[in-house]
Amino acid sequence: MNGLLDPQTPIGLAELAADRLTAAHPTFVAVPWSPHVVTFESPVKTADAAPCGTQLMAKFIADPEAPVDTTCLDNEEKRAPAGDRARRPLQLLGGSRHPRRCDSVWHSLV
């Protein structure tokens, strides 16, 4: 699983890795509103519920041969980075000192 908002492992690289899975039941899940560390960084709207990534992992561990239950994706809390907290990682990764360029990256994701 990989978050679509993950700046450390961009979705394209994750999909390339997923294409090379060779286990008996390879499964890849893209988690729309999650950054890096999907297991912990994919909160859901339901109060006191485990993050979606944790739910996905727990269900897979319980029965690795079953189809992956992705229903928690429908309950994922939609959130996008905002303000300087969003721009700073992009500036560090992309070397951009232009906030508007960084903003346009996030706008294309949301």
N, C-alpha and C positions, 0 to 999 in steps of 0.2 A: 504494500500500500504506500501511497505517496500523496502528499498534499499538493494541490494545484498552486498554492501560494508559497511553495517551498523555494527560497532563493538558494539554498545550499545544494539541493538535488533537484534541478529543474525537471519538470514533468517529461520533457523529451528524453533526457538521460534515463529516467526511471522506466519509461516505456521501452527503451532499447534493452535495458537489463531484463525487463519482464519478457520480452520476446525470446530471451535465451534461457528461460526457466525450463528445466528438463525433468522435474519431478512428475509423478504419476498424475497429479491433479493440479497443474499450475494455475494460479489465479492471481490477477493483479487488480487492485481497486484504487482508483483515483478519487481522493477525498477533496471535494470542491473548495471548502472554506478553511482548509488547514494549511499551516506552514510546515516547517520541519518538525519531526517527532510527532507524527500523526497519533500515536498511541495516547499521548497526553494532551495534545494541542488541537483537539477537534470537539469542542464542547457542543452539547445538544441543548435544545430548548427545555426539555423535561427536567424539572428541578431534581437534584440529587441523583440523576442518572450518570453513569460512567460516560466518559468521552466516547464518541463514535469509534475511534480507532481502537480503544480498549475493548469495546463490545465486539468489533470485528475479529480482533485477535483471540479473545476468549472463546468465541463460537468456533473459530477455526481449530483451536487447540482441542476443544471438546470433541470435534468430529472433522478431522482433516479431509475426509472423502466426501463430505456433504457439500452441496453448492453453497457458496458464501452468501450469508444473509446480510444484505446491504440496506435493510429497511431503516437503519439509524441515519443513513445519509439524508433521508427525507425530513429528519428531525434535527439536522445539524444547524447550529446557530450561525446565521450568515453574518460575517463580520469582515471588514476590510481594514487594513492598517490605515491610520489617518495621521496627517500632520508630519512633524519632524520625525516621529518614530518610524514612519513608513519610508521617508526619503533617506534617512541616514544609512540604513543597510544597503540601499540601492546605490548610494553615492560611494560607499566603501567598495562594493562589489564591481560596480561599473565604472568607477573613476569619474563619475559625472559631478561637476560642481554646480550644475544647473538644476534647481528644484523642479522646474517645469518639465524637463526631460524625464526626471524620475516620476513625477506625477503621471505623465502620459503612460508609463509602463503599468502603473496600478490601474489606471482607467481602462486599459485594454484587457485587464484581467477581470474586472468587476462588471 
